[in-house]
């Protein structure tokens, strides 16, 4: 529950452009987001890392060959 509130605060501290294009986030933008959401820059970086991992997994699910391998990892 606490982690969800932190995630929400970080996302709400981003501009619309930053939400749509996370690659534009440089160090100064991350500092501003961290200050605006009341967290550390490390927390912002961690959220972005989790986002990239999820994006990668979603891309793998689109490819039928990779999907089988991914499902096998989860016992499917």
N, CA, C and O atoms as a printed pandas DataFrame, in Angstrom:
     atom_number atom_name residue_name chain_id  residue_number  x_coord  y_coord  z_coord
0              1         N          UNK        A               1    0.833   -1.188    0.000
1              2        CA          UNK        A               1    0.000    0.000    0.000
2              3         C          UNK        A               1    0.878    1.252    0.000
3              4         O          UNK        A               1    0.629    2.194   -0.752
4              5         N          UNK        A               2    1.909    1.253    0.852
5              6        CA          UNK        A               2    2.824    2.397    0.932
6              7         C          UNK        A               2    3.562    2.585   -0.386
7              8         O          UNK        A               2    3.710    3.709   -0.865
8              9         N          UNK        A               3    4.024    1.488   -0.971
9             10        CA          UNK        A               3    4.760    1.561   -2.234
10            11         C          UNK        A               3    3.880    2.113   -3.353
11            12         O          UNK        A               3    4.356    2.855   -4.212
12            13         N          UNK        A               4    2.612    1.755   -3.342
13            14        CA          UNK        A               4    1.682    2.259   -4.353
14            15         C          UNK        A               4    1.518    3.772   -4.227
15            16         O          UNK        A               4    1.445    4.470   -5.238
16            17         N          UNK        A               5    1.459    4.283   -3.003
17            18        CA          UNK        A               5    1.334    5.727   -2.789
18            19         C          UNK        A               5    2.590    6.459   -3.246
19            20         O          UNK        A               5    2.509    7.554   -3.803
20            21         N          UNK        A               6    3.752    5.850   -3.010
21            22        CA          UNK        A               6    5.010    6.441   -3.469
22            23         C          UNK        A               6    5.039    6.496   -4.994
23            24         O          UNK        A               6    5.402    7.513   -5.585
24            25         N          UNK        A               7    4.649    5.385   -5.621
25            26        CA          UNK        A               7    4.613    5.327   -7.086
26            27         C          UNK        A               7    3.671    6.388   -7.637
27            28         O          UNK        A               7    4.002    7.080   -8.600
28            29         N          UNK        A               8    2.517    6.515   -7.037
29            30        CA          UNK        A               8    1.542    7.508   -7.484
30            31         C          UNK        A               8    2.087    8.925   -7.334
31            32         O          UNK        A               8    1.899    9.762   -8.218
32            33         N          UNK        A               9    2.759    9.194   -6.220
33            34        CA          UNK        A               9    3.329   10.521   -5.989
34            35         C          UNK        A               9    4.404   10.849   -7.021
35            36         O          UNK        A               9    4.484   11.978   -7.504
36            37         N          UNK        A              10    5.227    9.862   -7.356
37            38        CA          UNK        A              10    6.273   10.077   -8.358
38            39         C          UNK        A              10    5.647   10.383   -9.714
39            40         O          UNK        A              10    6.046   11.332  -10.388
40            41         N          UNK        A              11    4.678    9.586  -10.108
41            42        CA          UNK        A              11    4.036    9.780  -11.415
42            43         C          UNK        A              11    3.306   11.124  -11.470
43            44         O          UNK        A              11    3.338   11.810  -12.491
44            45         N          UNK        A              12    2.652   11.493  -10.375
45            46        CA          UNK        A              12    1.942   12.777  -10.345
46            47         C          UNK        A              12    2.899   13.969  -10.395
47            48         O          UNK        A              12    2.492   15.068  -10.773
48            49         N          UNK        A              13    4.161   13.766  -10.021
49            50        CA          UNK        A              13    5.149   14.840  -10.061
50            51         C          UNK        A              13    5.787   14.998  -11.430
51            52         O          UNK        A              13    6.579   15.916  -11.644
52            53         N          UNK        A              14    5.451   14.117  -12.353
53            54        CA          UNK        A              14    5.984   14.196  -13.712
54            55         C          UNK        A              14    5.075   15.046  -14.591
55            56         O          UNK        A              14    3.870   15.139  -14.357
56            57         N          UNK        A              15    5.678   15.665  -15.609
57            58        CA          UNK        A              15    4.873   16.360  -16.610
58            59         C          UNK        A              15    4.279   15.317  -17.548
59            60         O          UNK        A              15    4.684   14.154  -17.524
60            61         N          UNK        A              16    3.331   15.725  -18.364
61            62        CA          UNK        A              16    2.711   14.806  -19.306
62            63         C          UNK        A              16    3.757   14.268  -20.280
63            64         O          UNK        A              16    3.736   13.087  -20.626
64            65         N          UNK        A              17    4.665   15.128  -20.721
65            66        CA          UNK        A              17    5.719   14.706  -21.647
66            67         C          UNK        A              17    6.611   13.641  -21.005
67            68         O          UNK        A              17    6.992   12.670  -21.660
68            69         N          UNK        A              18    6.939   13.823  -19.732
69            70        CA          UNK        A              18    7.793   12.857  -19.025
70            71         C          UNK        A              18    7.080   11.525  -18.844
71            72         O          UNK        A              18    7.711   10.469  -18.882
72            73         N          UNK        A              19    5.785   11.573  -18.650
73            74        CA          UNK        A              19    5.017   10.324  -18.521
74            75         C          UNK        A              19    4.991    9.566  -19.836
75            76         O          UNK        A              19    5.128    8.343  -19.864
76            77         N          UNK        A              20    4.814   10.295  -20.917
77            78        CA          UNK        A              20    4.727    9.650  -22.233
78            79         C          UNK        A              20    6.081    9.213  -22.758
79            80         O          UNK        A              20    6.188    8.182  -23.423
80            81         N          UNK        A              21    7.121    9.992  -22.462
81            82        CA          UNK        A              21    8.461    9.719  -22.984
82            83         C          UNK        A              21    9.472    9.707  -21.843
83            84         O          UNK        A              21   10.200   10.684  -21.664
84            85         N          UNK        A              22    9.535    8.625  -21.067
85            86        CA          UNK        A              22   10.430    8.578  -19.903
86            87         C          UNK        A              22   11.907    8.745  -20.256
87            88         O          UNK        A              22   12.727    9.014  -19.378
88            89         N          UNK        A              23   12.254    8.586  -21.545
89            90        CA          UNK        A              23   13.652    8.746  -21.942
90            91         C          UNK        A              23   14.126   10.189  -21.815
91            92         O          UNK        A              23   15.333   10.434  -21.809
92            93         N          UNK        A              24   13.211   11.150  -21.714
93            94        CA          UNK        A              24   13.621   12.550  -21.573
94            95         C          UNK        A              24   14.074   12.873  -20.152
95            96         O          UNK        A              24   14.567   13.970  -19.892
96            97         N          UNK        A              25   13.908   11.922  -19.234
97            98        CA          UNK        A              25   14.262   12.180  -17.835
98            99         C          UNK        A              25   15.769   12.186  -17.639
99           100         O          UNK        A              25   16.422   11.144  -17.684
100          101         N          UNK        A              26   16.312   13.385  -17.421
101          102        CA          UNK        A              26   17.725   13.505  -17.104
102          103         C          UNK        A              26   17.866   13.724  -15.596
103          104         O          UNK        A              26   16.873   13.685  -14.869
104          105         N          UNK        A              27   19.074   13.952  -15.132
105          106        CA          UNK        A              27   19.324   14.040  -13.690
106          107         C          UNK        A              27   18.546   15.180  -13.033
107          108         O          UNK        A              27   17.992   15.002  -11.948
108          109         N          UNK        A              28   18.499   16.334  -13.671
109          110        CA          UNK        A              28   17.803   17.467  -13.050
110          111         C          UNK        A              28   16.295   17.233  -12.993
111          112         O          UNK        A              28   15.644   17.617  -12.021
112          113         N          UNK        A              29   15.746   16.616  -14.014
113          114        CA          UNK        A              29   14.311   16.301  -13.990
114          115         C          UNK        A              29   14.008   15.281  -12.892
115          116         O          UNK        A              29   13.000   15.395  -12.194
116          117         N          UNK        A              30   14.882   14.287  -12.744
117          118        CA          UNK        A              30   14.686   13.280  -11.687
118          119         C          UNK        A              30   14.749   13.927  -10.310
119          120         O          UNK        A              30   13.977   13.571   -9.420
120          121         N          UNK        A              31   15.665   14.876  -10.130
121          122        CA          UNK        A              31   15.749   15.588   -8.839
122          123         C          UNK        A              31   14.464   16.362   -8.571
123          124         O          UNK        A              31   13.957   16.346   -7.450
124          125         N          UNK        A              32   13.926   17.047   -9.599
125          126        CA          UNK        A              32   12.688   17.798   -9.437
126          127         C          UNK        A              32   11.528   16.877   -9.082
127          128         O          UNK        A              32   10.722   17.190   -8.206
128          129         N          UNK        A              33   11.448   15.742   -9.766
129          130        CA          UNK        A              33   10.377   14.771   -9.498
130          131         C          UNK        A              33   10.502   14.228   -8.078
131          132         O          UNK        A              33    9.504   14.089   -7.371
132          133         N          UNK        A              34   11.730   13.922   -7.664
133          134        CA          UNK        A              34   11.954   13.398   -6.316
134          135         C          UNK        A              34   11.538   14.422   -5.266
135          136         O          UNK        A              34   10.869   14.078   -4.291
136          137         N          UNK        A              35   11.932   15.683   -5.461
137          138        CA          UNK        A              35   11.543   16.735   -4.513
138          139         C          UNK        A              35   10.033   16.899   -4.480
139          140         O          UNK        A              35    9.441   17.029   -3.409
140          141         N          UNK        A              36    9.407   16.893   -5.655
141          142        CA          UNK        A              36    7.959   17.086   -5.740
142          143         C          UNK        A              36    7.156   15.952   -5.139
143          144         O          UNK        A              36    6.026   16.149   -4.694
144          145         N          UNK        A              37    7.740   14.767   -5.127
145          146        CA          UNK        A              37    7.010   13.610   -4.594
146          147         C          UNK        A              37    7.463   13.224   -3.188
147          148         O          UNK        A              37    6.889   12.324   -2.575
148          149         N          UNK        A              38    8.487   13.899   -2.679
149          150        CA          UNK        A              38    8.943   13.628   -1.310
150          151         C          UNK        A              38    9.725   12.337   -1.160
151          152         O          UNK        A              38    9.692   11.707   -0.103
152          153         N          UNK        A              39   10.428   11.939   -2.210
153          154        CA          UNK        A              39   11.226   10.714   -2.159
154          155         C          UNK        A              39   12.655   11.018   -2.607
155          156         O          UNK        A              39   12.976   12.152   -2.963
156          157         N          UNK        A              40   13.500   10.001   -2.585
157          158        CA          UNK        A              40   14.873   10.138   -3.053
158          159         C          UNK        A              40   14.927    9.921   -4.558
159          160         O          UNK        A              40   14.020    9.333   -5.147
160          161         N          UNK        A              41   16.008   10.407   -5.173
161          162        CA          UNK        A              41   16.230   10.180   -6.597
162          163         C          UNK        A              41   16.340    8.676   -6.860
163          164         O          UNK        A              41   15.935    8.199   -7.920
164          165         N          UNK        A              42   16.886    7.931   -5.895
165          166        CA          UNK        A              42   17.002    6.481   -6.050
166          167         C          UNK        A              42   15.633    5.838   -6.215
167          168         O          UNK        A              42   15.489    4.877   -6.970
168          169         N          UNK        A              43   14.628    6.355   -5.519
169          170        CA          UNK        A              43   13.268    5.826   -5.643
170          171         C          UNK        A              43   12.716    6.072   -7.045
171          172         O          UNK        A              43   12.040    5.216   -7.615
172          173         N          UNK        A              44   13.012    7.254   -7.593
173          174        CA          UNK        A              44   12.579    7.567   -8.958
174          175         C          UNK        A              44   13.270    6.620   -9.937
175          176         O          UNK        A              44   12.637    6.073  -10.840
176          177         N          UNK        A              45   14.585    6.435   -9.744
177          178        CA          UNK        A              45   15.338    5.530  -10.617
178          179         C          UNK        A              45   14.808    4.101  -10.523
179          180         O          UNK        A              45   14.728    3.396  -11.529
180          181         N          UNK        A              46   14.450    3.681   -9.322
181          182        CA          UNK        A              46   13.929    2.325   -9.127
182          183         C          UNK        A              46   12.601    2.152   -9.875
183          184         O          UNK        A              46   12.376    1.118  -10.504
184          185         N          UNK        A              47   11.733    3.146   -9.808
185          186        CA          UNK        A              47   10.458    3.079  -10.515
186          187         C          UNK        A              47   10.688    3.008  -12.026
187          188         O          UNK        A              47   10.034    2.232  -12.724
188          189         N          UNK        A              48   11.612    3.816  -12.521
189          190        CA          UNK        A              48   11.913    3.796  -13.960
190          191         C          UNK        A              48   12.486    2.449  -14.381
191          192         O          UNK        A              48   12.190    1.958  -15.471
192          193         N          UNK        A              49   13.294    1.858  -13.531
193          194        CA          UNK        A              49   13.867    0.542  -13.824
194          195         C          UNK        A              49   12.769   -0.515  -13.888
195          196         O          UNK        A              49   12.763   -1.356  -14.787
196          197         N          UNK        A              50   11.850   -0.471  -12.942
197          198        CA          UNK        A              50   10.733   -1.414  -12.943
198          199         C          UNK        A              50    9.871   -1.228  -14.187
199          200         O          UNK        A              50    9.385   -2.198  -14.770
200          201         N          UNK        A              51    9.686    0.026  -14.587
201          202        CA          UNK        A              51    8.905    0.322  -15.791
202          203         C          UNK        A              51    9.569   -0.289  -17.022
203          204         O          UNK        A              51    8.903   -0.904  -17.854
204          205         N          UNK        A              52   10.894   -0.114  -17.132
205          206        CA          UNK        A              52   11.616   -0.671  -18.289
206          207         C          UNK        A              52   11.538   -2.190  -18.313
207          208         O          UNK        A              52   11.385   -2.789  -19.377
208          209         N          UNK        A              53   11.643   -2.818  -17.140
209          210        CA          UNK        A              53   11.544   -4.275  -17.071
210          211         C          UNK        A              53   10.164   -4.742  -17.519
211          212         O          UNK        A              53   10.048   -5.723  -18.254
212          213         N          UNK        A              54    9.139   -4.057  -17.087
213          214        CA          UNK        A              54    7.774   -4.418  -17.463
214          215         C          UNK        A              54    7.564   -4.209  -18.957
215          216         O          UNK        A              54    6.913   -5.020  -19.615
216          217         N          UNK        A              55    8.110   -3.129  -19.488
217          218        CA          UNK        A              55    8.021   -2.864  -20.917
218          219         C          UNK        A              55    8.665   -3.987  -21.713
219          220         O          UNK        A              55    8.120   -4.442  -22.718
220          221         N          UNK        A              56    9.821   -4.426  -21.258
221          222        CA          UNK        A              56   10.548   -5.513  -21.927
222          223         C          UNK        A              56    9.722   -6.802  -21.904
223          224         O          UNK        A              56    9.651   -7.516  -22.904
224          225         N          UNK        A              57    9.111   -7.089  -20.780
225          226        CA          UNK        A              57    8.301   -8.294  -20.655
226          227         C          UNK        A              57    7.076   -8.227  -21.572
227          228         O          UNK        A              57    6.695   -9.226  -22.182
228          229         N          UNK        A              58    6.464   -7.045  -21.662
229          230        CA          UNK        A              58    5.297   -6.891  -22.531
230          231         C          UNK        A              58    5.688   -7.079  -23.994
231          232         O          UNK        A              58    4.935   -7.668  -24.769
232          233         N          UNK        A              59    6.863   -6.581  -24.371
233          234        CA          UNK        A              59    7.336   -6.776  -25.739
234          235         C          UNK        A              59    7.535   -8.253  -26.029
235          236         O          UNK        A              59    7.219   -8.723  -27.122
236          237         N          UNK        A              60    8.061   -8.991  -25.050
237          238        CA          UNK        A              60    8.274  -10.422  -25.223
238          239         C          UNK        A              60    6.950  -11.157  -25.376
239          240         O          UNK        A              60    6.880  -12.149  -26.101
240          241         N          UNK        A              61    5.920  -10.701  -24.723
241          242        CA          UNK        A              61    4.616  -11.355  -24.824
242          243         C          UNK        A              61    4.003  -11.202  -26.210
243          244         O          UNK        A              61    3.153  -12.001  -26.605
244          245         N          UNK        A              62    4.429  -10.176  -26.954
245          246        CA          UNK        A              62    3.913   -9.992  -28.309
246          247         C          UNK        A              62    4.477  -11.027  -29.277
247          248         O          UNK        A              62    3.811  -11.398  -30.244
248          249         N          UNK        A              63    5.684  -11.489  -29.028
249          250        CA          UNK        A              63    6.342  -12.455  -29.901
250          251         C          UNK        A              63    5.939  -13.865  -29.461
251          252         O          UNK        A              63    6.255  -14.269  -28.342
252          253         N          UNK        A              64    5.245  -14.626  -30.326
253          254        CA          UNK        A              64    4.753  -15.953  -29.930
254          255         C          UNK        A              64    5.873  -16.905  -29.465
255          256         O          UNK        A              64    5.670  -17.684  -28.533
256          257         N          UNK        A              65    7.037  -16.845  -30.102
257          258        CA          UNK        A              65    8.130  -17.733  -29.698
258          259         C          UNK        A              65    8.663  -17.377  -28.318
259          260         O          UNK        A              65    8.920  -18.261  -27.501
260          261         N          UNK        A              66    8.825  -16.107  -28.062
261          262        CA          UNK        A              66    9.315  -15.668  -26.757
262          263         C          UNK        A              66    8.251  -15.852  -25.687
263          264         O          UNK        A              66    8.570  -16.086  -24.521
264          265         N          UNK        A              67    6.975  -15.746  -26.086
265          266        CA          UNK        A              67    5.879  -15.905  -25.131
266          267         C          UNK        A              67    5.917  -17.292  -24.498
267          268         O          UNK        A              67    5.711  -17.440  -23.293
268          269         N          UNK        A              68    6.190  -18.329  -25.339
269          270        CA          UNK        A              68    6.263  -19.691  -24.802
270          271         C          UNK        A              68    7.366  -19.806  -23.760
271          272         O          UNK        A              68    7.170  -20.414  -22.709
272          273         N          UNK        A              69    8.515  -19.227  -24.047
273          274        CA          UNK        A              69    9.623  -19.273  -23.100
274          275         C          UNK        A              69    9.299  -18.551  -21.810
275          276         O          UNK        A              69    9.647  -19.013  -20.723
276          277         N          UNK        A              70    8.627  -17.410  -21.935
277          278        CA          UNK        A              70    8.250  -16.640  -20.757
278          279         C          UNK        A              70    7.217  -17.389  -19.925
279          280         O          UNK        A              70    7.301  -17.405  -18.697
280          281         N          UNK        A              71    6.251  -18.002  -20.582
281          282        CA          UNK        A              71    5.229  -18.749  -19.865
282          283         C          UNK        A              71    5.828  -19.971  -19.167
283          284         O          UNK        A              71    5.398  -20.334  -18.072
284          285         N          UNK        A              72    6.813  -20.600  -19.796
285          286        CA          UNK        A              72    7.474  -21.738  -19.176
286          287         C          UNK        A              72    8.189  -21.333  -17.884
287          288         O          UNK        A              72    8.256  -22.105  -16.928
288          289         N          UNK        A              73    8.720  -20.113  -17.876
289          290        CA          UNK        A              73    9.382  -19.613  -16.664
290          291         C          UNK        A              73    8.389  -19.553  -15.503
291          292         O          UNK        A              73    8.753  -19.794  -14.352
292          293         N          UNK        A              74    7.138  -19.231  -15.815
293          294        CA          UNK        A              74    6.114  -19.099  -14.777
294          295         C          UNK        A              74    5.318  -20.377  -14.574
295          296         O          UNK        A              74    4.297  -20.377  -13.886
296          297         N          UNK        A              75    5.781  -21.457  -15.169
297          298        CA          UNK        A              75    5.145  -22.748  -14.964
298          299         C          UNK        A              75    3.919  -22.970  -15.835
299          300         O          UNK        A              75    3.055  -23.781  -15.501
300          301         N          UNK        A              76    3.839  -22.252  -16.950
301          302        CA          UNK        A              76    2.656  -22.368  -17.815
302          303         C          UNK        A              76    2.850  -23.343  -18.943
303          304         O          UNK        A              76    1.941  -23.543  -19.749
